[in-house]
Amino acid sequence: MVFHGTLSVMSPDLAKGLILVIEDERAISDLLRLYLTREGFGVQVESDGLAGLRAARTLHPIAIICDVGLPSMDGTEICRQLRAEGNWTPVLFCTARDDEVDRVVGLELGADDYITKPFSPREVAARVKAVVRRAAHAASATGPLTLGDVSLDPVTRRVSVAGAQIQLTATEFDLLEHLMANQGKVLSREQLLSEVWGYAAIVGTRTVDVHVAQVRAKLGDHSPIRTVRGVGYSAELEP
């Protein structure tokens, strides 16, 4: 089942949830729709930035695939407004730009992934499933994790620093959870891409570095994430 422009009720057989695609190129949105529906997702397509923002607010999708260059409002502004409102639905940017600065800016705004056109629709579907799978992981999670002043609850997906709750994107949360669950272990960037993002390092390990920097900035001086030069990252307290 596919929806275009107007609000619709998703069929109950689409148990995997609704994906919002905000893309003004019809050929691309049709391709994404085809592959995502094959995977069992419901799909709502919007071709305008403002309409996409309204749909994100009202339809409560489980993930958003958003073009950066859109009529009326670009994708980065959509993401910025959602994050400012406390909406942490996973966002995957889709754009023709292949500049690392654009990628970093998108991730710093709270995007969970960044896909450059031309892309394989199968890869996009795989990344969407990885984001959704990480979010569903909370249902089978064990008890809270604590490391120094940082506390993380995998079930409620809440993180607090010295007793004060902070907001993390879905990917930032999963990255911090994985590091804390492997306290003291040094994990390479390639490992983190595979185990947290769910795909190989062909996308480049810069994605990991940007997300680590974002998590550290939000945790401030209480961050337990350490850089092991030439290897990767670990979560541990200073000796």
N, C-alpha and C positions, 0 to 999 in steps of 0.2 A: 504494500500500500504506500502511495506517495502523495504528498500534499504540496500544493503550490499556492503561496500567497495568503490564503485564508486559513483561519483556525479550523482544525478538524480533530475528530476523536480517533485515536489510534485503535486499531483492531486488537482485541485481547490476545490473539494468537501471536502477536509480535512481542513476545515476552522479553526480548533483549533490550527494549527501550527505544526512545526516539532520538535520532541524530538530527540536529539542525545544520543545514548547509546554507551558508550565506555566500553566494557566488553569482556574479552578473553575466558570466559566459555560459550560455545555455548548454553548449556541447559538453562543457566540463561538469556542470551540475547534473546533467542527464547521465553521464558516465559514472559519477560518484553514486548517484541514486541507484543505478543498476547494480553495482557491486555491493553496496550496503544492504539493499533489500535482499539480495541473494544470501547475505549473511544473517538475515532474520531481523534486521533493524527496521523500525519505521523511519521515514525520512520526511522532513519538512524543508522545502526549498524556498529561500527568499533571495531576490536579486537586487535588493536595495538595502543600504546600511541601516537606515532608520527602521524599516520594516523588520530587518533582522534583529535589531536590538529589542523591539517590541516582542517578537516571537521568543527571544531568549528569556525575557522577563515573565511571559505568560504561559509558555508551554512546558517549562522546566525540562529541557532535554537532558539526556545523560552525557552528551558531548556536543561540541560545536566545531564545525569545520568552516573557517572564515577566510575569505579572500581579503587581502590587504587593501587593494584598490577597488573601492566600491562607490556607486553613486550616493550622494547625500551625506554619507558618513563613512570614513574608512575603517578598516578592520581593527587597527590599533586603538582607535577611539572607542569602538564598541567594547573591546576588551578592557580598556581603562575604566569605562563607566561601570561595567559589570563588577570589576574588582572593587571599585570605590563603594559600591552598594553592598559589598559582602557576598556577592555571587561568585562562587569558586567552581562553577561548572568547567570541566576541562575544555580548553580551547586549543585547537590545532590551526595555526595559520597556514594558508595556502597562497602562494604568490609567485609571480614570474621573476621577482627580484632574486639575485643570487649574491648579494653583497653581505659579508659577514656582519657589518654594522647594523644592517636591517634585521638580521637574525637576532643579534644581541638585544637590540631595542625591543623587539617583539617579546623575547623571553623575559626581559626586565619588567615589562608591563604585566607579566603574569601568565603568558601563554605557556602551554604544556608541551607543545611540539611545533615544528616549523617545517613545512614541506614546500619544496621549490618546483615550479612548473618548468618543463614537462615532467610529469611523474607517472609512476605505475599505479593505477587504481587499486591493484591488489595490495601494493605496499601501503596505500592510504588506509584501506580496510583493515590491514594487519595492525597498523598503528592505532586505529580507533579501538580495535578489540583489545589491544594491550592497555590502553588508558582505562577502558571500562573494566577490564580484568583487575587492574590494580585497585580501582575503587571498590570492586566487589570483594577484594581480599580482606577488607575489614571485617566482613561477616564471620570469617573463620579465624580471626586473630585471637591471640591470647591476651594476657593481662597487660597493664600499662608498663612502659619502659621509662626508667629514670637514669639520668646521667648528669651528675652535678646538680645544677639548678634547672635543668631542662627535663620536663616530664611530657611524655607522649602517650596518648591512649589510642591504640589501633581501632578500637570498636567505635568510639565517638568521634575519632579523627580530630581530636583536640590536642593542641600543644600549648604548654604554659612555660614561661620563663620566670623563675623566682616568684611563682604564684600568679603572674599576670598572663592571661591568655593572648596568643598572637595568631594571626591568620597566615596560613600557607596555602599555595595552590596545591592541587591534587598531586602533581609531580614533585613539588618541593616536599610535601609530607611524606610521600613514598620514599624519596631519597633519604631523608632524615631517619625515617623508620628503619630502613635497610641498614644504614650505617650504625644506628644505635643497637639494632638486633645482633650486629656482628661486632660488638664493642671490642676494641683492641686489635681487630684484624685490619690489615692494610688491603684495600680493594682497589684494583686498577680501574682506570677510566673505562676500559673495554668491558671489564666485569660489570661495572655499574650500568653501562648501556644495555648489556644483555639481561641483567637480573632485575633492573628497575624499569627501564624503558621497554624491554622485551624484544629488542632487535639488535643486529650486529653493528659494528663500529663504522660501517660504510658512511654513515651520516656525519661522522667526525666527532671527536671527543670534546670539541669546544662546547657542545651542548651541556655536558657534565660540568665543565668549569663554570659556566654562567649560572647554572642552577645552584651549585655549591656556594658561589658568591652571593646569590640572592638569599639563601638560607642563613648564611653567616651574618649578613646584614640585618636580618630580622631577629636573630638570636643575640646580636650585639656581643658584648664582652663575655657573655655566658656560653658562647658557642663551643661545643666540644669537638668540632670537626678540625682535624689536623691535616695539613698537606705533607705528603711524603714525596719529596722531590724525585722526579724521574720514575715514580711508581704510580701513585694515586692518592687516595684519601682514607682516613680512619676516623672513628669516633672514640675518643678517650680523654680522660682527665689529665691535666698536666701533672707530672710527677712532683 
